[in-house]
Amino acid sequence: MTTKKYIKLILILGSLTALGPFSIDMYLPGFSDIAKDLNTTVAKVSMSLSSYFVGISAGQLLYGPLLDRFGRKKPLFIGLLVYILASLGCIYVTNIDSFIFLRFVQAIGSCAATVASVAMVRDLFPVKDIPKVFSLLMLVVGLSPMLAPTVGGYVTEDFGWHTVFLILMFMGIFILAASQIGLPNTYKPDPSISLKPKPIITNFLKVLKEPQFYTYAFTGAIAFSGLFSYVAASPIIFMDIYHVDAKTYGWIFAFMSVSFIGSSQLNSILLKRFSSEQMIYGALISQSVVSIVFLILSLNNLLGLYETIGMLFLFLACLGISNPNTAGLTLAPFAKNTGSASALMGAIQLGIGAFASFAIGIFVKDSIAPMVAIMTTTTITAFIVLNIGKRFIKHKVELLENDDVVIEH
């Protein structure tokens, strides 16, 4: 593969992966304006965030079998078309219930891009390169939380929140065109894969029974739910508790993504010296220490705005290292059923993330301590799950520099 083709593939796959984060982050600064225009409360508007998480989690399971049955490009085209139409609907929505529903539909569409991009990484690149490719994708994806809320803040203030969804609609159109023109047909459709409920469920259960899958999928998902907790709590933490304005909130959100970009690129360098498993252990131990210190400081009211930003920066940096490695080890055993495996991995991650964000909505009112307590609990739980799950892996697929796959007995 030439360098030019490699960069092109990373950019297209990165844009597919970034569509979801953009759809989540870009409208956050407009919550109060949406509430005002639709005659409702900010708390009710936040339900559109929860409905998006639910939709994208459920949609993962829908697209997994479709991507394996019909190949990658047809389901991706249909999903992006659904996303474009739902974004158009959000522009003209007149009540909050319709808005919440359209956000759910928008999520169903966008997760076609998420599942397809993950599956195509497995199709296009050798197993040993997967963690490195995921790190590069995180570099592209890392730009979305830098740009989305910042741009969203300015667009909302100058042109209104409807324009945010107009921009998202055109993003969907551009990504649809780029993926159909620029991506190769990487996977031969498998007509033997049934779309009836029973075989689909049986197929997912087969994937789920693989010890390496469930160990690293749940470890990664539980640890990564700390990000969902942060995203859900951030408007309350920064705008309500620390009283920053919408534009400043956007810049703070942007600054946080620097930790993702930096740590995900550090991960690529460190993988030359350490295994993915060592990286996961190091990241989770660091994340546990950071979250415990963060919790002690928050319970004793020792955190101002800058201290909170600093602690969150360190916490999110740990996730930038652990996430590409858990994803790589989760998918490593699957040369076939990659679509189903990546869909199930995404559904687990987003399902647990949706649950964490729902908990944030209940407990976070006028203190950051509940958010930090949820982050600490999920981090320690992830570390426990990793250590328990490892005992059941009898034949581990290792990712090494000199071999594509090594089965360790």
TORBAGU-448694 format. One line per 10 residues: number of its first residue (from 1); for each residue x, y, z of C-alpha. Coordinates in pm, 1 decimal. Layout:
BEGIN
NUM	X/Y/Z  ...
END
This chain:
BEGIN
1	0.0/0.0/0.0  139.9/337.6/-102.7  170.4/619.3/150.8  -77.6/830.9/-48.5  -338.7/553.2/-46.2  -271.7/484.8/323.1  -330.9/851.9/414.2  -644.6/866.9/197.3  -790.8/558.5/366.7  -711.3/693.5/715.1
11	-876.0/1028.1/633.6  -1194.2/869.2/494.6  -1219.3/612.0/774.7  -1145.3/890.0/1024.7  -1424.0/1108.3/883.0  -1665.9/814.9/907.9  -1567.8/765.5/1271.7  -1581.3/1140.7/1344.6  -1940.3/1181.6/1223.3  -2081.2/1047.5/1551.2
21	-1869.2/1268.2/1782.3  -1950.5/1574.1/1569.5  -2320.9/1493.6/1594.9  -2288.2/1466.2/1974.3  -2060.9/1763.2/2049.1  -2155.1/2032.3/1799.2  -2499.2/2113.1/1937.7  -2405.6/2109.2/2310.5  -2350.0/2489.6/2333.4  -2700.4/2543.6/2191.2
31	-2892.0/2355.5/2463.4  -3041.6/2668.6/2621.5  -3144.3/2815.2/2283.2  -3307.2/2486.5/2177.3  -3497.2/2476.1/2507.4  -3618.1/2833.5/2453.4  -3727.0/2779.5/2090.7  -3906.8/2451.5/2162.3  -4071.1/2581.1/2482.5  -3910.0/2325.1/2710.9
41	-3631.1/2285.7/2968.3  -3257.8/2220.2/2927.5  -3306.2/1891.2/3116.8  -3561.0/1782.3/2854.8  -3324.4/1884.7/2573.4  -3053.2/1668.8/2733.3  -3280.2/1369.0/2670.4  -3195.0/1415.3/2300.8  -2835.8/1328.7/2396.6  -2953.1/1013.7/2576.1
51	-3175.8/916.3/2280.4  -2874.7/959.7/2050.2  -2665.6/724.2/2266.9  -2948.3/467.4/2274.8  -2992.3/491.5/1897.1  -2625.8/454.9/1816.9  -2595.8/157.6/2055.0  -2896.4/-24.9/1905.3  -2789.4/64.9/1551.8  -2452.1/-103.4/1601.1
61	-2628.9/-440.2/1630.8  -2844.5/-365.1/1325.5  -2554.2/-287.1/1092.3  -2321.1/-566.8/1203.4  -2505.4/-847.2/1021.5  -2591.8/-616.6/728.0  -2222.8/-533.9/671.6  -2130.4/-904.0/673.4  -2426.4/-1005.9/454.2  -2419.9/-731.2/187.0
71	-2061.6/-603.3/206.9  -1953.8/-269.7/350.8  -2067.0/-4.5/101.5  -2441.7/-68.3/53.8  -2539.7/-58.3/424.5  -2305.7/239.7/470.5  -2481.8/427.2/188.3  -2828.9/359.4/334.2  -2718.9/456.1/686.4  -2568.3/786.3/572.6
81	-2883.8/862.5/373.5  -3093.1/809.5/689.3  -2853.5/1040.0/877.4  -2883.4/1315.7/613.1  -3265.5/1304.1/615.0  -3284.0/1302.5/997.5  -3047.8/1602.8/1012.5  -3276.4/1783.3/767.9  -3571.8/1699.8/993.0  -3394.4/1849.9/1296.2
91	-3366.1/2183.3/1112.2  -3744.5/2213.1/1077.2  -3853.5/2049.7/1404.7  -4118.0/2235.9/1609.1  -4144.5/2039.2/1935.6  -3908.8/1864.6/2174.3  -4055.9/1513.2/2139.2  -4003.2/1517.8/1762.1  -3650.9/1649.8/1818.4  -3568.5/1366.8/2061.8
101	-3705.6/1110.7/1813.7  -3515.1/1260.1/1518.0  -3192.5/1251.5/1721.0  -3257.1/878.6/1774.1  -3305.3/829.4/1397.4  -2996.3/1041.5/1325.6  -2796.4/810.2/1554.7  -2927.1/499.2/1377.3  -2794.3/648.2/1053.5  -2459.7/768.7/1184.5
111	-2358.9/442.4/1346.9  -2348.2/276.4/1002.7  -2039.3/492.4/950.4  -1895.4/395.7/1290.5  -1940.6/18.1/1246.5  -1825.0/20.4/883.2  -1507.8/215.2/962.9  -1407.1/-26.0/1241.0  -1483.0/-333.6/1028.5  -1291.4/-192.1/731.1
121	-982.3/-135.7/946.0  -983.8/-513.1/1002.2  -1040.7/-571.3/626.5  -774.8/-333.1/495.6  -482.8/-369.4/738.8  -286.4/-663.3/887.0  -368.6/-750.2/1247.9  -35.9/-622.3/1382.0  -113.6/-275.0/1239.8  -465.4/-246.6/1385.0
131	-377.5/-69.2/1716.0  -156.7/174.8/1521.8  -437.2/243.0/1270.6  -686.6/295.8/1553.7  -441.7/545.5/1704.5  -425.1/732.0/1373.0  -806.0/730.1/1353.0  -814.6/879.2/1701.7  -591.6/1160.3/1571.2  -858.3/1239.6/1308.7
141	-1143.5/1179.4/1553.5  -960.5/1383.8/1818.5  -1008.0/1693.3/1604.5  -1387.7/1660.8/1625.9  -1425.0/1746.4/1997.0  -1173.2/2027.9/1936.8  -1369.0/2174.2/1648.6  -1731.2/2068.3/1705.6  -1828.9/2250.5/2028.4  -1613.2/2553.6/1944.7
151	-1764.9/2589.3/1598.1  -2105.5/2500.4/1745.0  -2076.5/2781.7/1999.3  -1998.4/3044.7/1736.4  -2254.9/2912.1/1484.9  -2527.9/2901.0/1750.7  -2454.3/3255.5/1866.0  -2426.6/3408.5/1518.2  -2671.5/3203.7/1307.8  -2887.0/3000.4/1550.5
161	-2885.0/2632.2/1649.7  -3074.3/2525.0/1332.5  -2761.6/2603.4/1128.9  -2566.7/2343.4/1330.6  -2791.3/2070.1/1189.1  -2763.0/2217.9/839.4  -2382.8/2182.7/869.9  -2421.1/1823.7/996.0  -2645.7/1743.7/698.1  -2381.7/1869.7/451.6
171	-2113.0/1676.6/640.6  -2320.2/1363.0/589.1  -2349.9/1434.4/214.7  -1973.5/1493.2/181.6  -1881.3/1177.5/377.1  -2129.7/969.0/173.9  -1968.4/1087.6/-151.2  -1611.4/1038.1/-21.2  -1677.7/685.2/107.2  -1854.5/569.0/-210.6
181	-1581.5/709.2/-438.5  -1268.0/666.5/-225.8  -1311.0/335.9/-39.7  -1243.4/0.1/-209.5  -1482.5/-293.7/-184.0  -1288.4/-458.9/96.3  -1520.5/-742.0/184.4  -1697.3/-996.8/-32.4  -2066.3/-1021.8/63.5  -2145.7/-1346.8/244.7
191	-2493.0/-1473.7/140.4  -2468.9/-1752.8/400.9  -2521.1/-1496.9/679.6  -2890.0/-1491.3/763.5  -3079.9/-1175.5/856.1  -3346.0/-1364.9/1052.3  -3348.8/-1279.2/1426.0  -3253.2/-1625.1/1556.2  -2936.1/-1672.5/1342.3  -2834.2/-1311.1/1409.1
201	-2866.0/-1359.5/1785.2  -2684.1/-1695.6/1758.8  -2403.6/-1524.0/1564.7  -2370.0/-1247.9/1826.0  -2365.9/-1508.1/2104.2  -2090.4/-1697.3/1920.0  -1882.0/-1377.3/1911.3  -1965.8/-1297.0/2273.7  -1855.2/-1643.5/2392.9  -1499.2/-1580.2/2270.8
211	-1309.9/-1506.2/2597.3  -1068.5/-1262.7/2432.2  -1365.5/-1070.6/2291.8  -1564.8/-1030.2/2611.6  -1259.5/-960.4/2827.5  -1124.2/-671.4/2620.9  -1463.9/-546.7/2493.0  -1601.6/-501.9/2844.8  -1271.7/-372.6/2985.1  -1253.8/-109.1/2711.7
221	-1623.6/-19.5/2728.9  -1639.2/21.3/3106.9  -1319.3/229.1/3113.3  -1436.8/438.8/2816.6  -1770.9/516.0/2985.0  -1571.3/777.3/3177.7  -1570.1/978.4/2853.5  -1950.3/959.9/2826.3  -1976.3/1071.4/3188.7  -1758.2/1372.6/3111.0
231	-1951.6/1465.5/2792.9  -2289.9/1442.4/2968.8  -2172.1/1634.3/3277.1  -1961.2/1901.8/3104.1  -2242.4/2153.5/3025.1  -2353.7/2137.2/3391.5  -1999.9/2140.9/3534.5  -1860.8/2428.2/3329.8  -2166.9/2639.6/3244.9  -2377.0/2595.7/3562.8
241	-2123.6/2528.4/3840.7  -1823.9/2729.4/3713.7  -2039.0/2981.7/3516.7  -1841.6/2997.4/3191.2  -2020.0/3119.4/2874.8  -2102.5/2905.0/2568.7  -1793.6/3011.8/2368.5  -1555.4/2951.5/2662.2  -1719.2/2613.8/2719.8  -1645.8/2527.1/2356.4
251	-1279.2/2619.4/2397.4  -1247.3/2415.8/2720.0  -1400.4/2117.0/2540.1  -1152.7/2170.5/2257.1  -857.0/2183.7/2495.3  -959.8/1850.5/2650.8  -933.6/1675.8/2314.5  -562.3/1764.0/2303.4  -512.3/1495.5/2568.1  -676.0/1238.8/2335.5
261	-466.2/1339.4/2037.4  -141.4/1349.4/2233.3  -191.0/1020.4/2418.0  -319.7/831.0/2111.7  -8.6/934.2/1918.5  212.0/849.7/2217.8  44.3/507.9/2206.3  170.9/453.6/1848.6  527.6/524.0/1962.4  506.2/313.5/2278.8
271	367.9/12.2/2086.2  715.0/-27.5/1932.2  847.3/-115.0/2280.5  546.5/-253.8/2466.2  262.6/-494.8/2386.9  -100.3/-383.6/2367.6  -172.4/-571.0/2688.9  106.2/-389.1/2875.7  -27.8/-57.9/2744.8  -378.9/-137.7/2871.0
281	-248.8/-228.2/3216.8  -35.7/85.7/3239.2  -321.5/308.6/3123.5  -577.8/157.3/3362.5  -345.6/176.5/3664.3  -268.2/542.4/3580.6  -638.0/615.0/3525.9  -723.9/455.9/3862.1  -467.0/669.9/4046.0  -584.1/988.9/3870.9
291	-952.9/919.5/3939.3  -895.8/836.9/4309.5  -694.1/1158.6/4360.6  -962.0/1348.5/4164.5  -1234.5/1201.9/4389.6  -1052.0/1290.9/4713.8  -998.4/1649.1/4594.7  -1362.1/1689.8/4483.2  -1504.5/1550.3/4808.3  -1295.0/1799.4/5004.9
301	-1394.9/2096.0/4782.3  -1033.7/2158.0/4677.1  -1105.4/2199.0/4305.2  -1150.9/2522.9/4115.0  -1208.1/2555.2/3741.2  -841.1/2512.1/3643.4  -779.2/2219.0/3880.4  -1087.1/2042.4/3741.7  -968.4/2096.2/3384.3  -623.2/1961.3/3477.0
311	-756.9/1643.1/3640.8  -997.8/1575.2/3352.8  -712.0/1627.8/3106.7  -504.6/1354.9/3278.5  -803.9/1119.5/3305.7  -893.1/1151.4/2935.4  -527.9/1104.8/2833.5  -533.5/756.7/2990.5  -837.6/668.0/2778.1  -651.1/777.1/2464.3
321	-396.2/502.4/2533.8  -621.6/219.1/2655.4  -900.7/249.5/2395.8  -714.3/166.6/2069.2  -542.6/-127.7/2239.8  -860.2/-280.0/2386.4  -1028.3/-236.4/2044.8  -738.0/-406.4/1867.1  -729.5/-706.4/2103.4  -1110.8/-734.8/2099.7
331	-1123.6/-772.2/1718.9  -798.8/-968.2/1670.8  -957.4/-1319.5/1679.3  -1209.3/-1239.3/1403.4  -1102.5/-1269.4/1040.9  -1463.7/-1365.1/964.4  -1764.1/-1203.8/1139.0  -1565.9/-881.3/1176.4  -1877.0/-673.2/1111.3  -2071.7/-851.2/1383.5
341	-1775.1/-837.0/1623.5  -1716.4/-463.6/1569.7  -2091.6/-394.9/1596.7  -2119.4/-586.9/1922.3  -1808.6/-413.9/2058.9  -1958.7/-73.9/1971.8  -2299.2/-163.2/2114.9  -2141.6/-270.3/2444.4  -1934.5/47.7/2459.9  -2222.9/280.2/2376.2
351	-2474.4/90.5/2588.6  -2255.3/119.2/2897.9  -2176.6/479.9/2800.1  -2549.2/562.0/2771.6  -2605.7/413.9/3116.5  -2321.3/626.3/3259.5  -2458.4/943.9/3097.8  -2805.8/862.4/3233.2  -2654.0/831.7/3583.2  -2488.5/1171.6/3534.1
361	-2827.8/1325.3/3452.5  -2970.4/1192.6/3779.4  -2686.7/1267.1/4023.2  -2493.1/1570.2/3892.4  -2669.0/1887.6/4010.5  -2447.7/2139.7/4191.0  -2125.5/1945.9/4256.4  -1865.2/1769.1/4042.9  -1817.6/1491.9/4304.2  -2091.0/1259.9/4160.8
371	-1929.9/1274.5/3814.6  -1587.5/1190.7/3958.5  -1736.7/911.1/4172.4  -1890.3/752.2/3859.6  -1557.9/785.8/3673.1  -1364.8/626.4/3961.8  -1612.5/338.3/3990.0  -1603.0/258.1/3618.2  -1221.3/274.0/3602.9  -1168.6/34.5/3895.8
381	-1443.9/-195.3/3764.4  -1269.5/-209.3/3424.2  -941.5/-309.4/3590.6  -1117.1/-586.9/3785.8  -1295.2/-714.4/3471.6  -961.4/-729.1/3285.5  -795.7/-936.5/3555.8  -1088.2/-1177.0/3592.4  -1147.0/-1213.7/3216.9  -781.5/-1291.0/3142.0
391	-813.2/-1618.1/3334.3  -1057.3/-1753.1/3074.9  -841.3/-1677.4/2768.3  -674.8/-2008.3/2680.2  -557.0/-1923.3/2328.5  -481.6/-1554.2/2308.5  -429.6/-1383.5/1972.3  -124.2/-1162.1/2023.6  -42.0/-860.1/1808.5  329.6/-854.7/1729.4
401	552.7/-649.6/1497.4  707.1/-947.6/1315.4  396.5/-1165.3/1270.7  41.5/-1090.2/1172.3  -108.6/-1323.5/1431.3  49.0/-1537.6/1701.3  -168.5/-1779.4/1899.4  -42.4/-1805.9/2256.3  -137.3/-2123.2/2443.4
END
